[in-house]
Structures are given as structure tokens and as C-alpha cells.
Amino acid sequence: MLRRFILAAVAFIGLIVPGSLALAFLSASATPAPVQNPPGCERAVQDADASVAALQARLHKVAAGDSTQMCQLTRLYFLEMVKARAVTALCRHGSERARLLGNFDADVDTINNSIAKLCR
């Protein structure tokens, strides 16, 4: 009885394991499918870059003595950088994405510190 059970178990494993391995190998693709950007990603990235550049230009034109306007523009710049970071997180992939997000994080932290000093 025990011998028959062991033979049945070995036969069962002998049929199931190779079959499931074959199915696993067949279902796994050799190369991953390329990552597709959501529609409108390129336009969103261009718009975000343009709005950040526009606010940078406005910040450089503000007189150093006008702290109220500098504070307002710095807050707007912070908001645009956070938006641009979100667009980058959605629309970029791979090592470029990691590099850009690291840059954005550092810039956002610097701007946040500037807001803390300027806007009292």
C-alpha cells in the first residue's frame, strides 16, 4: 500500500513539475515590452519645462529689495517645480527618470529652504 502511494506520488510529480516549468518558460517573454508613455506625455513635459523656465526668468528680473514679490514668485516657482517633477515621474523611465527625479528633489528642497528664509 505504501509502495503504491509512493509510486503514485512520484508519477504525479513527474508529470506536473515538467509541465508547469514548460508553461512558465513559454509564458515568460524573452525581452520585456517597451514602456509606453501615456498619451500627451511629451506635450506635458514641454509645457512643464516652459513654465519652469518662465518663472526662472521672472525670478531673475525681480529686484533684490522687493521681498514680497520675491516671496510670491518663489512660492509659484516651488509649485511649478513640484508639477514638473510629477510629470517627469509619469512620463520618463529608466535611469534618465531616476536622475531627473533626483535633480528635481534637490531643487525642490533648495527652493523650500529659500521660501523659509524669504517669506516670514
Kinemage of the C-alpha trace (Angstrom):
@kinemage 1
@onewidth
@group {chain A} dominant
@subgroup {mainchain}
@vectorlist {calphas} color= white
{ca met a 1} P 0.000 0.000 0.000
{ca leu a 2} L 2.777 2.418 0.930
{ca arg a 3} L 4.730 1.398 -2.149
{ca arg a 4} L 1.758 2.117 -4.408
{ca phe a 5} L 1.277 5.534 -2.763
{ca ile a 6} L 4.938 6.434 -3.293
{ca leu a 7} L 4.778 5.363 -6.950
{ca ala a 8} L 1.649 7.461 -7.495
{ca ala a 9} L 3.261 10.492 -5.833
{ca val a 10} L 6.419 10.196 -7.942
{ca ala a 11} L 4.372 9.788 -11.117
{ca phe a 12} L 2.234 12.789 -10.218
{ca ile a 13} L 5.274 14.982 -9.521
{ca gly a 14} L 6.956 13.665 -12.661
{ca leu a 15} L 4.005 14.857 -14.755
{ca ile a 16} L 3.186 18.142 -13.014
{ca val a 17} L 6.632 19.682 -12.463
{ca pro a 18} L 7.891 19.484 -16.079
{ca gly a 19} L 4.531 20.668 -17.394
{ca ser a 20} L 4.400 23.669 -15.104
{ca leu a 21} L 8.019 24.562 -15.878
{ca ala a 22} L 7.280 24.370 -19.593
{ca leu a 23} L 4.256 26.640 -19.175
{ca ala a 24} L 6.294 29.103 -17.117
{ca phe a 25} L 9.024 29.269 -19.752
{ca leu a 26} L 6.538 29.655 -22.586
{ca ser a 27} L 4.585 32.406 -20.879
{ca ala a 28} L 7.678 34.458 -19.977
{ca ser a 29} L 8.741 36.719 -22.820
{ca ala a 30} L 12.407 36.835 -23.755
{ca thr a 31} L 12.550 40.632 -23.895
{ca pro a 32} L 10.324 42.964 -21.920
{ca ala a 33} L 7.867 45.050 -23.884
{ca pro a 34} L 8.942 48.659 -24.322
{ca val a 35} L 7.377 51.026 -21.832
{ca gln a 36} L 4.738 53.186 -23.450
{ca asn a 37} L 4.180 56.743 -22.312
{ca pro a 38} L 0.612 57.820 -21.641
{ca pro a 39} L -0.871 59.972 -24.408
{ca gly a 40} L 0.157 63.605 -24.198
{ca cys a 41} L 3.300 62.958 -22.173
{ca glu a 42} L 5.690 64.763 -24.487
{ca arg a 43} L 3.428 67.816 -24.583
{ca ala a 44} L 3.082 67.791 -20.784
{ca val a 45} L 6.864 67.621 -20.361
{ca gln a 46} L 7.347 70.518 -22.785
{ca asp a 47} L 4.688 72.610 -21.014
{ca ala a 48} L 6.198 71.906 -17.597
{ca asp a 49} L 9.687 72.833 -18.823
{ca ala a 50} L 8.364 76.043 -20.374
{ca ser a 51} L 6.518 77.130 -17.210
{ca val a 52} L 9.578 76.429 -15.041
{ca ala a 53} L 11.786 78.406 -17.435
{ca ala a 54} L 9.305 81.306 -17.474
{ca leu a 55} L 9.247 81.503 -13.681
{ca gln a 56} L 13.041 81.305 -13.540
{ca ala a 57} L 13.203 84.298 -15.876
{ca arg a 58} L 10.677 86.221 -13.742
{ca leu a 59} L 12.662 85.451 -10.594
{ca his a 60} L 15.871 86.793 -12.132
{ca lys a 61} L 14.126 90.063 -13.090
{ca val a 62} L 12.826 90.819 -9.583
{ca ala a 63} L 14.726 93.484 -7.685
{ca ala a 64} L 16.604 92.183 -4.664
{ca gly a 65} L 14.868 94.661 -2.318
{ca asp a 66} L 11.316 93.594 -3.222
{ca ser a 67} L 10.949 90.758 -0.734
{ca thr a 68} L 7.163 90.449 -1.065
{ca gln a 69} L 7.270 89.847 -4.805
{ca met a 70} L 10.333 87.599 -4.433
{ca cys a 71} L 8.443 85.518 -1.860
{ca gln a 72} L 5.369 85.192 -4.101
{ca leu a 73} L 7.409 84.239 -7.153
{ca thr a 74} L 9.485 81.747 -5.184
{ca arg a 75} L 6.302 80.056 -3.976
{ca leu a 76} L 4.993 79.907 -7.552
{ca tyr a 77} L 8.341 78.529 -8.701
{ca phe a 78} L 8.135 75.847 -6.000
{ca leu a 79} L 4.669 74.868 -7.223
{ca glu a 80} L 5.813 74.658 -10.859
{ca met a 81} L 8.816 72.536 -9.896
{ca val a 82} L 6.580 70.118 -7.974
{ca lys a 83} L 4.263 69.885 -11.021
{ca ala a 84} L 7.226 69.317 -13.342
{ca arg a 85} L 8.503 66.587 -11.018
{ca ala a 86} L 5.119 64.846 -11.126
{ca val a 87} L 5.068 64.971 -14.934
{ca thr a 88} L 8.613 63.594 -15.038
{ca ala a 89} L 7.671 60.764 -12.681
{ca leu a 90} L 4.817 59.776 -15.011
{ca cys a 91} L 6.459 60.280 -18.378
{ca arg a 92} L 10.110 59.294 -18.014
{ca his a 93} L 11.543 55.816 -17.499
{ca gly a 94} L 14.774 54.090 -16.592
{ca ser a 95} L 17.982 55.721 -15.471
{ca glu a 96} L 17.021 59.075 -17.014
{ca arg a 97} L 13.927 59.159 -14.798
{ca ala a 98} L 15.930 58.396 -11.658
{ca arg a 99} L 18.496 61.092 -12.481
{ca leu a 100} L 15.862 63.735 -13.263
{ca leu a 101} L 13.818 62.945 -10.163
{ca gly a 102} L 16.941 63.243 -8.031
{ca asn a 103} L 17.645 66.663 -9.545
{ca phe a 104} L 14.054 67.768 -9.009
{ca asp a 105} L 14.090 66.584 -5.395
{ca ala a 106} L 17.263 68.538 -4.670
{ca asp a 107} L 15.899 71.661 -6.392
{ca val a 108} L 12.563 71.450 -4.584
{ca asp a 109} L 14.359 71.109 -1.252
{ca thr a 110} L 16.527 74.157 -2.031
{ca ile a 111} L 13.501 76.216 -3.075
{ca asn a 112} L 11.620 75.160 0.056
{ca asn a 113} L 14.540 76.326 2.188
{ca ser a 114} L 14.582 79.627 0.282
{ca ile a 115} L 10.880 80.109 0.974
{ca ala a 116} L 11.514 79.527 4.681
{ca lys a 117} L 14.165 82.279 4.678
{ca leu a 118} L 12.372 84.777 2.398
{ca cys a 119} L 8.755 84.526 3.470
{ca arg a 120} L 8.383 85.424 7.104
